[in-house]
Amino acid sequence: MPALLVHPSLGKHDGQINAARSLLRAVALSSPAARHLTDDERRHLERRYGDEAHFWGTYRHNLTKYSRVSEGDPVLFTGGGRIWATGRIGFQFQNRGFAQQIWTSHPEKGVFEYVYSVTALELVSIDYAVVNAALDLKPSNHFQAMASYEGAKAAAVIEALGL
């Protein structure tokens, strides 16, 4: 059964900075940040992606939502009043040191220590209303917090967007 992750990523301040560092451009697996990967993580990433990969992550308080998705599930990246990119969840891992090297930490929430690589990243411009309709949400919903959907709800969005 498919799952879907809707993940804010181009919000104000640190969201834009972080997206520029790891979503809008790939992170080299030979970069200083990559030195914080475990040997296992590095092997998995190199086997799947070669020399570089796109990454995103989340805070500890989103662990339940993060745990509902797995490799191959679609992810919608939100920000700037729209869905600006789609992709697929890749390799998932927890690595605080790697995350601290890539992303700006939030003073209260911490760091995006729950990391996932992103495959099939595609820049798009999709109105929130399309996804809201598929989820039976108010048309004005702006996805300001990470959300995960499973089953019929995930399938409805996947079908509506042709993912």
C-alpha positions, 0 to 999 in steps of 0.5 A: 500500500503506498504512502505519501509524504508532504514536506515543507521545504521552501519556507522562510529563513532556514527552509530556503537556505537548507533546500538550496544546500541539498534539494536544489543541488545534489550533495557530493558524497566526497564533500566534508559533510559526507565524512560524517556518514557511517561506512554503511550509509556511504556504501548504500548511497554510493551503490544507489547514486554514485558520486552525489545525491539529493537529501532532505530531512526532518526533526525528531518530533516528526519521527512518526510521520517519517516512519510511515514512508519508505523507499519509493514512496512519493514526496511533495515538497511545499513552499512559496504557496505551492508544491514546487517539487516532487520526488521519491523517498530514497535511502532513509537513515538517522545521522545527526553529524551529517545533518549538522554539516548540511543544514542550519539547525533550528534553535528550538527544534534542533537539526534534521537528523532523520535524513532521506535521499530524494530520487526522481526529483522534478521541479513542478508548480502545483496549486495546493488546491489540487492536493487538497481536493484529493485529500478532502481538505479545505482548499485554503490548506497550505501544508505548513507542517510535515504530513504523511498519508497512507492507503486511500488518501495517498492513492488519491493524491498519487492518482490526481498528480499522476505520480 
